[in-house]
Amino acid sequence: MSQQYRITLLPGDGIGPEILSVAVAVLKRVGEQTGIGFQFQEALIGGAAIDATGDPLPAETLDRCRNSDAVLLAAIGGYQWDTLPSHQRPERGLLGLRAGLGLFANLRPAKILPQLIDASTLKREVIEGVDIMVIRELTGGIYFGQPKGIFEHEGEKRGINTMVYAEHEIDRIGRVAFETARKRGKKLCSVDKANVLEVSQLWRDRMTQLASEYSDVELSHMYVDNAAMQLVRYPKQFDTIVTGNLFGDILSDEAAMLTGSIGMLPSASLGSSGPGVFEPVHGSAPDIAGQDKANPIAQVLSAAMMLRYGLNEPEAADRIEQAVQAILDAGYRTGDIMSPGMKAVGCQAMGEALIQALG
Ligand code: NAD
């Protein structure tokens, strides 16, 4: 074995365990083929962790993640935990994991695969050739800013959240974005709401300042409401997009839907050092959990991103991505990406087809 990696697996809730077991089987096969050894350890997060320990992110889980080379996460959440107080909800586990590992950059590719053009709700001529990378700031902004909470004020309750960014937070995500754009189409669009929000004005000033260090990258700015429209009107104008936590949460899901299925989209969350977290863009899909209907490809492509961005094993990542292309070319489709004339399969059968395609 040339390399041994310790991988923490976080199956979470809903379809999480089903799709993660497909990704693990794929990783094992690729490991055998490329001489990479994986030491997998599982840990609890989200609703599963709440049920077992009362805490959506038990200390043991965070410790295990910190002591690994990478974290492969499935998804968290479900209706049964929706009524818990906010600090006990499954999402807290995810936010705590990102904060605990210092993961400030979330990379979400939204690339149209030629085999799936017809799965998109948009017209072929609008989406053909779309290849966008959305880079979302992940540990700052309104999800973390203080003060936050629901307080009594003049005889009624008031809910408060605070959108705040410090210069160093903007600069570090800006650098990730410029460097990513440099490796792609050399076009970076920074999305904000600088016409209304002071925090966005600072964001825009810093991005403009940083641009002088990356003269080979063309920087543009766009207001978030316009960006939401442009993404469905003429998505091909975008190469790399960088934006804050709240706007990125929304726009990355919108970009995801251009591709036809949220079940196809991986993501990577990276910090300055230490393990990254690799996970599908979609949630735990409680409506189809346990029915062998989930599309495991987003999870499998997240494993490929883990190899590429987290472990620096591009050859193994290429093999996985090629296997995904091969099974799509062969016509295999889960329900979410099904189109006439294709072979409908469930999650497990899709996994088996992937293993076969790997050879
Ligand atoms: P969702 O992404 O779970 O589901 C949205 C729709 O897409 C559903 O119809 C679902 O069946 C479908 N879908 C999602 N992934 C799929 C896959 N791999 N294959 C086939 N179809 C798929 O979003 P939601 O319904 O808004 O949220 C459900 C739960 O997931 C909530 O508890 C939410 O908080 C949580 N959530 C978690 C994450 C995460 O873990 N990162 C992200 C978003 C939502």
Residues whose N, C-alpha, C, O or C-beta is under 5 A from the ligand:
A	BS01	NAD	A74 A75 I76 G77 G78 G263 P280 V281 H282 G283 S284 A285 P286 D287 I288 K293 A294 N295 D336
